[in-house]
Amino acid sequence: YHKYLSEKIEQTSAVFFGIEEQAKIKKNKKI
C-alpha cells in the first residue's frame, strides 16, 4: 500500500513539474 501511495505521489509531482515546464516554455515564447 505504501509503495502504491509513493508511486502515485511521484506521478502527481511529475505531472506538476511537466505543467511548470510548459508554462516556462510559453513565457519564453511570448518574450
Contact map, one row per residue, 1 for C-alpha under 8 A:
1111100000000000000000000000000
1111110000000000000000000000000
1111111000000000000000000000000
1111111100000000000000000000000
1111111110000000000000000000000
0111111111000000000000000000000
0011111111100000000000000000000
0001111111110000000000000000000
0000111111111000000000000000000
0000011111111100000000000000000
0000001111111110000000000000000
0000000111111111000000000000000
0000000011111111100000000000000
0000000001111111110000000000000
0000000000111111111000000000000
0000000000011111111100000000000
0000000000001111111110000000000
0000000000000111111111000000000
0000000000000011111111100000000
0000000000000001111111110000000
0000000000000000111111111000000
0000000000000000011111111100000
0000000000000000001111111110000
0000000000000000000111111111000
0000000000000000000011111111100
0000000000000000000001111111110
0000000000000000000000111111111
0000000000000000000000011111111
0000000000000000000000001111111
0000000000000000000000000111111
0000000000000000000000000011111
